[in-house]
């Protein structure tokens, strides 16, 4: 979970702030629109229930509003975060690239509009690949949870942690030309590492206001995790005698 905290610290690093701004604004805009829409929907639902209930049961409004707010938080954590990730995928890929450059001690270079647009199709295609993997499993899991009401929420949280880990670690893996199937293999071989990182993201996604920072922080944290735990195996230059290992970068963050 410490890698997610490293990601939060990296948000304030000089040179990264401008790349954090766009994902943050996308999150803020989507969450504001979603909250307003869902809150209006919730009000209409409460009014409909009250019109159906006898007058002496109208006190249930005081129970329905807290339950409705809780459902909004859960909806944000698992629905709108997915939408935000799809829209912000090109910017998240760019943020991961610049974060890795910072962790390597390199100068953060300027990316032209042309370079950014050229990278967009690849990043969006990768996002579609992740969605095709995650969505059917999420639907099956959702249906399954109706039949195992006690165990279901814990199973849902564990699977969400796995999904979040795949979602955000894919950015540095993709930037280094590692396939999505190889990413899944790597994370399956380190379940405690991947699930603990994903759990931190899932928990913070349910905290109001903090959830606005979750996406950029998770991208930076996943990139720090890549540099510390996986980069050595995929960079031939690091195999040379005397090459600097990224595993020492934990202390940097």
Steps between C-alpha positions, in 0.01 A plus 500: 500500500800725547531546124164676490620735775814560293271592213328763716839650588608503135202717404675800651835435330628782285458419132202265549236747615399607149451136397289435811270796432309360200410160659402690815272737306343206314429330832356818651271566203371142475444463873316834520266414214449146629428616855243754383326248273495222760388734776201612289424135425518417870261782591242381247537145629445607863195704396358201310553271799338751738193528276468124508553467878232584758535838670608343831806347324634827355763502775686250280632803310763538773622149418471527123719813466808351679458174309468696177816697572686177573381357168627814325847449648505137388379600153780754472759249610410230249314663211615854432861417575484255208353767271760754613779253429383447143476873428828582675697202364724705265578750776564221753743335261683831463505552878646152549767566239607827665492342847732224385738759352502681836570178690783415262656839565445612142384840380125513447473580131227697329243298304366667188135489402592286198679242717208493741244447222714225346502314833125533558384211275742256668398609851127487422538158337674377813219644712247313287699180553484551877128574484434179304684309774347675801138564404378140443665388825347792691151417366533131591629594845214746554244228420683251719494738797118482506525131590774531764392808698745459789813402310407702190612847617842369606540316170394816314758708685779247435418486129476880486851519649622265225325708233645827631847349511471392137352833398776723633806276467414459135612858426872452577493147355345629178747790478780242511339280230396219736181323392183493710515121527857525632384757754235259630763227528735724696229609743375144553853407604498778764144486641575672832671789321227552240202451734637728770562778247153451351345496848652839580353641178157343568485631858603854408254501207218485757621803699331824385740769369796261529350301213567798273874441546485122476546469123818710461639369831438140393672562164807647674498228767471223240792650308709508819408135556602417142837670544571329832373148428470430126716734291824307555362196321395695189791741447807332345715798600445415865644153453846643427758495782486817707159602366279692738208301635157660535439298815687767693243758398270410791708730718466784250125517550 
